[in-house]
């Protein structure tokens, strides 16, 4: 199947109350693991690519690998720019073949976030590309950017509703207490914000920082209107722990296939578990 925008999932997500997982591509092994998981679970899936990952892999390699994976998968696959920082980067990804983009204007003033997001929506929708916008500031570490807990800002429900009404983004990421990376304690998710916003807009809510969130919190968030959940750190941890274990047992191993292959399998199991938890298995 060719790459699809995230709007390909929206109607079914809302009707059947599940979430599609965004799993980040970090290299070929991550792409293969996520694709195999989607095939085995018969689940739609979102390939998330951060700007840092694009610098590492190259945008041409990234799109080529993603398109090849989507054609093989036989399930709906979206290639999504994660946390696009500016209009030029968003346009570059659209021109390269991304089927979905996120414009993260949360670091701008509320008014500028709306103005800039509307520009992205107009350009992206004109060529059939879906758009995710963000309101509030999500804590933790994303690529090389770090946001301290005291600097993270919860989304204001009224502003989030107004933001959607003005921009008509396809998915809305709101800061509700989750964070990028793994948690030191149990995250305190503001379910009341999710419920209030989701009940007043047509777009599904996006939960960033899905790694390490308790299962019961995930299930409750989905029941209230979350339709997309981002996971990356748990996959990275599974990958790295597997590589470390193998190299510790076999310090003279030099064939990367001997440790990256098992690492790929470990990533796949994480992704499959999340798909089942999110309710997206057998929804393709």
Secondary structure as UniProt FT lines:
FT   HELIX           7..16
FT   STRAND          20..24
FT   HELIX           28..41
FT   STRAND          45..50
FT   HELIX           51..57
FT   HELIX           59..73
FT   STRAND          77..84
FT   HELIX           87..96
FT   STRAND          100..103
FT   TURN            106..107
FT   HELIX           110..125
FT   TURN            126..128
FT   STRAND          130..135
FT   STRAND          139..142
FT   TURN            143..144
FT   STRAND          145..147
FT   HELIX           149..151
FT   HELIX           157..167
FT   STRAND          171..174
FT   STRAND          179..180
FT   HELIX           191..198
FT   TURN            199..200
FT   STRAND          204..207
FT   TURN            211..212
FT   HELIX           215..224
FT   STRAND          226..231
FT   HELIX           233..249
FT   TURN            251..252
FT   HELIX           256..278
FT   TURN            281..282
//
